[in-house]
Amino acid sequence: MGDIFGRVVAIFLTVVMFFGIPLVYSRERAKNACQMYILSEVTHFVDSVCNLGFADKEMIREFYDDLAKTGKLMDISMLSETDEYVRDPDTGNYRTVRTWHDTEDITGTSSYIFDRGDYFKVTVTVEDDFYFTGLGKDPTLSVSYGGTVKYEDE
């Protein structure tokens, strides 16, 4: 009886080693490839917005279409930080006031114009990540990239 149990365990371990380990390895490679693709698209989009100084509907639509090619459900957030210098009426000194614009502000217009020196950041988080183990989604597949608007295209 013990000999049969040992053989069953050996067969089970063999199946896990021959099929389970390569599946986990291929899952990690697919996740890395997806993350590299998302990073390259986000980098391209942010750099073009920072160099041009604006984001129009066509640029944003192309960015969304490029990310949709992965077939994953993603949360895409855009954030713009603008520094404004406001004169304090009581003291007469100037102070810096930061204004934040989110995805709704940026995508809500036909062409969102940035000021020179604004900081623009895009964060992409994959919502329906690679379910393989049944343990839920993997929170490690997130890409964030930002830069300062330069207007180099003038």
N, C-alpha and C positions, 0 to 999 in steps of 0.2 A: 504494500500500500504506500509506503514512504517513497519507493522508487517511482511510482506513477506520479505522485505529487511533485517530486523533484523534476520530472520530465515536463510536466505541465508548466511549472514555474520557468524552466529553461526556455520552453517554446514561447511563453509570454514575453520574457525579457528579450528574446531574439527578435520578435515582431516589433517590440517597442524600439529597439536599437536600429533595426533596418528601415522602419517606416516612420516612426515618431520623430527621431532626431533630425532626419533630413527635412521633414515638414516644418519643424521649428526653425531650422536654418533658412529654408526658403522663405518663410514668413518674415524673418528679420531682413533678408535681402530685399524683399518686395517693399517693406516699410522704409528701408533706407533709400531705395530708388524713388519712392513716392515723395519722401521728404526732400530729396535733392531736386526733384522737379519743381515742387512747390517753392523751395528756396530760390531757384533760378528765376521763376516767374515773378515772385514778389520783388526780388532784387531789380529785375528789369523794369518793372512798373514803377517802383519807388524812385529809382535813378532817373527814369525819363520824366517823372513829375517834378523832381527836384531840379533837373536841368532846364525844363521848359517853363516852369513856374505856374502851370495850371493843370487841371484835370478835367477833361470834358467827358460827356456821356459816352462817346465812342471809345475813348481810352479805357474807361471803367468797364464797359461792356466787353471789350476784347480781353481785359484782365480776367473778368468773371468766366468768360468762355474758355480761356486757356486753363483755368483751374478746374473747370467742369470736366475737362478731358480725363481727369483721374477717376471719375466715377464715384467720388466720395462726397459725403455731406460735410460741408465746412462752415465754420463760423468765421466770417471775414469782418474785421473791424479796422477802420481808418481813423486816425487821430491827427489833428493839426494844432500846433501850439504857436500862438502869436504873442510876441511881446509888444506891449504898447506903453508909451511913456506919457503919463498923465501928471498934470501940474496940480499939486495939492493947494487948494485955495487958502487954507489956514496958514501954512508955513511958506508958501511960494516956491517950495522945492519940487523937483520932479521925482516921481517914483515909477517903478516898473510894475505893470499890471499884466498878468498872463491871461489870455483868452484861449479857451479850448473849443475846438470844433470837432464834432464826431462824424460818424459815417453818414448819418441823415443829413447833416449840413453840407457835406462834401458832395454826396450823390444827389441831393435834392435840387440842384441847379443844373442848367445846361452846360455851364462851364464855371468851375470853381477856380478863382484866381488867388494865388498865394502871394504874399509879400516876400521880398528878399529877406532872408534870415529866419523865416518860419521853419519850424521843425515838423516834418511829416513822417508818420509811422503807420505801417500796416502790420496787423497781426492776423495770422491764419491758423485756426485750430481745427483739426479733423474731428468731426463729431461721431461718425460711424467707423471707428477704426477697426483694424483687423481682428475679428472675433475668431479665435482658433481654439483657445483653451476653455472657453465658456466662463471665464472669470470676469468678463466685462471689457470695457474699452481701455485701450492703452493710452494714458494721458501724455506720453512722451512725444507724440507727433504734433508739434506746434512750431510755427515759424514766425519770428518777429524781426522786422527790418525797418530802419528809418534813416532819415538824412535831413540835411538843411537845404532849403531852397536857395539856388544860386543864380538862376537866370543866365545860364551859359550860352543859350541859343540866340541871344540878341545880336 
